[in-house]
Amino acid sequence: MEIPDYDKALYYTLWGQWDDLLVLMVRTKDDLLSKKIQVFLHAYHYSLDQSKIMSSHDSLLYYLDHAMKFEPVPMVEM
């Protein structure tokens, strides 16, 4: 069973597993997810502004929430 990238990203974000989140950022095929993770990790490691960190964290979580609402359309084989 393959766990979707969005579930992994949510788990890693909530549990603070930044190394795994970084690996997911590189491996995912979703460019927007990769960018959201990059912005958050950069803010977390380099920003002194707490509001910037929280804003990027919330942005990542909002994107994950939005992306997980949509299920892929099943392929019909003929």
C-alpha positions, 0 to 999 in steps of 0.5 A: 500500500502506497501512502500519498505524499499529502498524508506523509507531509501532514504526519511529518509536519505535525510530528516535527520530522524535518529530515523526512519532510525534506526528503519528501520535498525532493521526491514528490511530483507535486511542485506546489507541495514541494514549494510549500515545504521549501518555504516552511523549512527555510523559514523554520531554520533561518527566520527570526520572525515567529509570525513568518514561521507560523504563516508558512506553517499554516500555509503548508497545512492549508494546502495539505487540507485542500489537496486531501479533499480531492480524490483522484478519478479512477481509471477505467480500463476497456 
